[in-house]
Each structure stands twice: as C-alpha cells, then as structure tokens.
C-alpha cells in the first residue's frame, strides 16, 4: 500500500493536504516523525511527501526509492466538497496523469491552470494549484 507523509517539520496545511491525498488515493497517511527517506523506502517503495519550506508547499512522489515527480504547490484551498465523492485524484497536469495513471486512480481534467484535486474525508476537498519545481 502506498504511503503519504509530510516533511519532518510539518504544518497544519501540509498535514491536511497529505491526509486528503492519502484518502483520495486509498493510501495510508503516516506521521513522518524522525523517519528518513531510507526508512520510508523500507516501508513502501512508492510514497508521496508533502513538504513545507520557506518557499511554500511541495509535492514529491518517490517510486522504487527514487524521486520521480516534484511540483511546487503555488496555492492551496481546502473547501467543503459539493456533490459526490471522487475516488482518486483529478488533475490537469499531463505529466502527473501520465506518470500516475495505471498505478493510482487518476482522472484528467481540462483546465488552463495546472491543478490537482483530492477529495478527503468528511466532505473536505483540497484544490492545489501547481507550478514547476524550482
């Protein structure tokens, strides 16, 4: 089962995004604590890390122990979900769709803005506007 975690120094935002992403993907959210990347690889070779630094939030995906995907989260909105629950993530980022499709439930959404939408528990929905990693 895939893991979703935060950086060691997590924030309320990074934990919220990580929990919603884990719920949407059917993955397991794990509090990172003092665990390093090697320990995460031992638990599962495919995992997501939501990190917070001075530049903002970042999304990273590791597959077979190596980083495969990295996106800056330009903005984050948590809102109450309207309508039915969507299992999986919805994205308008073609690279994310191509890399994750087949391994995870991913739906393509046409938008001029690069988005990733994850339906969380209790009618929460995280909407991430993405940018390229710097």
N, C-alpha and C positions, 0 to 999 in steps of 0.2 A: 504494500500500500504506500502511496506517495505521501511524503511529509510536506507540511507548510510550516515555516517558523519565521521568527523575526531575527534581527541582529541582536547581539548581546545586550545592548542598551536600547531596549525597545521603548516606544512611546504609545500612548493611547491610540493614535492614528494607525501606527504600524501594526499593532495587535488587532485592531478592528479589521483592517484590510486582510491580514493573514487569516483570521478566523472566517471571514466571508469567502475568501478564495478556497480555503480548505473545505468548507461546507459545499460550495458550488461544484468542486471537482470530486467530491466524495473521498477526499483525502483526510489525513489526520493532522490536526494542529498540535504542535509540540512547543512548549515554552523552551526557549533556547538555553537559558541559564548560562553556564560556563562551557558548554559544549563547543568544540571547534568543528571545522568543516570535516575533518577526518572522522570524527565520531558520528556526524550526520551521515556520511557515506557508508559507515558500517551499519547504520540502521536501515538505510534505503539508498540505492544509488541514484534515485531520481527525487529531487526535492526543490522546493521554492523557498527563497528567502526574501522577506520584505524588510528592508533596512532603512534607517533614518540617519542622515548625517547633516552637516551644516548646509548642504545644497538641497536637502529635501528627501523625499521618499524614493526608493529604488526597488525595482522588481528584478530578481535574478532567478534563473532556472538552471539547475545542475542536472545533467543526465550522464549516467555511467561515471559519476565522480568528477566530471569536468564541466565548467560553465559553458552553457550553450546559448543562453539568451539573457540579455540585460536591457532594461528600459528604465528611463527616468520617469517618475510619476510627476507630471507637471502640476496637476491639481487632483484633489480627491474630494468626492462628495459622498456622504452617507445619507441616504434618504429612505423613506418608507416605500416599499415596493407596492406598485399598483398591479393588479391583475394576477395571473397565475405564476407560480414558481418555475423558473427555468433551471433545469439541471445542466451543469456545465457552465462554461464562460461564453460570453458573447464579445466578439472583438471586431474592430475594423482594421486592425494591423495585419496585413497579409503574411508577414514573416512569422508572427505568433501563431496565426492559424495554420500555416504550413508545417511549422515545427511541432506543434502540439496535437494536431489532428491525427487521429488514429490511436493515440496513446490516452487522450483525455477527451471528454465531451466538449467540443468547441463548435460554436456557430459563427458564421461570418455575417457581419452587419455592414452595410454600405453607409459610410459617413466620410466627410471630408476631414474630420478630426480623428486622430488615432485614439481609439477608446478601448477599454476593457471593462466589461460589466460583469459583476459577480453577485448573484442572489444569495444572501446569507440567511441565517435562521431568524425567526421572529419577525418576518416581513421586512427585514433590512435589505438594502441593496447598495453596493459600493460601485460607484462610477469613477473610473480612473481615466484621466486624460494623459496620454503617454507622449513622451518625447524620446529622442535618441539619447543613449548614454553618452556622457562626455568623456 
